[in-house]
């Protein structure tokens, strides 16, 4: 009889399991959701910064100020709660003059008088 090689042994090879397979087995069937974003939930993340120049809550009104010497300052902010009464935009003049007085004290320069004051975004008549 001819020499025959021994019968081939069947070697069972296990396929490599995905890395999350063991973890998924440990999670209960109810909460068996795989989450790839392990960061904080959306509610806990800080808000994105606002785009410059946006004023969604109308907290402030903006004014362009021209001074007696001809210089101009644009987009001076005035709290909206000061405006809107019978005086119109006149309280804004007092608010801006007070700011200018404080700035003049700190800088050591005299405060400039306001020549004109117009609200930004309002159409001229």
Long-range contacts (C-beta under 8 A, 24 or more apart in sequence): 61-89, 61-92, 61-119, 61-120, 62-119, 62-120, 62-121, 63-89, 63-92, 63-96, 63-117, 63-118, 63-119, 63-120, 64-117, 64-118, 64-120, 65-96, 65-114, 65-116, 65-117, 66-114, 66-115, 66-116, 66-117, 67-112, 67-113, 67-114, 67-115, 68-112, 68-113, 68-114, 68-115, 69-112, 71-112, 74-120, 75-120, 89-117, 89-119, 92-117, 92-119, 93-117
